[in-house]
Amino acid sequence: MEIERKFLIDPNALPFPLTDYPSHRIEQGYLCTDPVVRIRKEEAEYILTYKSKGLMIREEYNLPLTPEAYQQLKAKIDGKLIQKKRYFIPAENNLTIELDVFEGSLSPLCLAEVEFPDTKTADAYVPPAWFQEEVTYTSKYHNSNLSK
């Protein structure tokens, strides 16, 4: 189960340099967007993911892939391959802000996602002042839709 809230970010208004935080390069593509079936390469890890319908709460299942299987499936994606750099920013209450800075045709889009252990914590979350519009409750900013 994935419980997360998502926010638009102005990368020029960050109150800190991104270089202060660890990051990973991610590329991902979608074999299907209804239901969501995604492949992802994050550093040296390759994953096949299924995600259920939903906005703040979604079922998510991850399976490991070999680099060869990833390359074979990558040739079959629908839409564009998403490339982004994800920064991991510690937040209050042992939470982590995953800040995605998109590259290529999706640049300069920047989104922050915060995952929660339960809906009570998600509902009580007060985002930092540098977060902009919350887009949790619209599928417009799901990566599967951004890939179209």
Secondary structure, DSSP 8 states (H G I E B T S, - for coil): -EEEEEEEE-GGG-SS-GGGS-EEEEEEEEEEETTEEEEEEETTEEEEEEE-S-SSEE-EEEEE--HHHHHHHHTT-EEEEEEEEEEEEE-GGG-EEEEEEE-GGGTT-EEEEEE-SSHHHHHH----TTEEEE-TT-GGGSHHHHT-
